Amino acid sequence: MSDIEFASLLCSRLCHDLLSPVGAMSNGLELLADEHDPDMRARVMELLADSARASADRLKFFRLAFGAGGGFGESLDANEVRSAVEGLVRANPRIELGWLVETPTIAKGAAKILLNLAMIGFDSLVRGGRLDVGVEGGEVVVRAEGPRLVLDAEIRSVLAGGQGAVTSRTSAAWLIRKLAEGEGGSVAVADSEDGVLLLAATLPG
């Protein structure tokens, strides 16, 4: 796959994820133009504010996860990465975030892997639960726990180095694997019957 093809897939993923909050803002503005009841206008303004915040959170997340956010140095401020993950999780109040990173900075490759693993773990918690994100030594780990976990079969296959198709839906998994392999590392996926999904990348120091 060429760099241009992969960039196109990432753009498709970003547009897909932004379509809902941006569409909600467009609908809200149309309602606001026709609504004259003060209480209803106040409610519409609240919905507009929520949609604007969701759009900003997604853009901030994708800027770090897919783009050159944080500059061109070799590491990212851990607080900036944490803020991006918190913005991602804020979209679903039924999910609790556990941030288990104690270092002040995270190597840029590890940070991108962490962000994309966090997104996959977040998407798998279809009925809410808890998302724990950690970095220790050369290992990045995301643990998702909830009453129902759904990990797309193609995403699982791409993460594990299988023959799953690389599409906008699996682009994050492909990026994770390529980043890990580029550093001589590997990616592992493990789940159990008690509602726990583990996503990990081992990066040699």
C-alpha positions, 0 to 999 in steps of 0.5 A: 500500500502506498503512502497516498493510499494510506493517507486517503484511508486515514482521511476517510476515517476522520471524516466518518468520525466527524460526520455525526457531530458536525451534522448535529451542529448543522441540524441544530443551526437549522432548528435555531433559525425556526425556533422561537420558544426560549426554552427550546432555543436554550436546549438547542444551544446546549446541543450545539455546544455539545456537538462543537466540543465533540468535534474539537475533541475528535480533531485534537485526538486525530491530530496526535494519533494520525498527524504531526501534532506535538511538533517534530520532536522524538517525544510528546508531553504525556499530559497532552496525550492524556488530554487527547484520550480524555477527549475521546472517552468524554464522548461516552459517559458510560466509560471510565478512564484509567490513566496509568502513565507515570512518565512526563513524556512518551516517545512519539511512536509509542504515543501514536500506538497508545492513542490508536490502541485506546481508540480501538479499545474505546470502540469495543466497549459498546455498552460502556465499562472501563478503559485503562491505558498504560505505558511501562518500559517498552510496553504499551497496554490498553485494557478494556473491560465491560459487559459487552466487548466487540472487536471487529474481526478484520481489526483483530486480524490486521493487528495480529498481522493477518490478511485482513483488508486495510480499509478506513475502519482498519487503518488504525490497526494497520498503523499500530502494527507498522509503527511497532514493526518499524521499531522491531516490536510486536502487537498482541491481542488477548481477550477472555470470557469475563469481559476483558480485552487486552491490547498491547504493543512491545517496543524494544528499548 
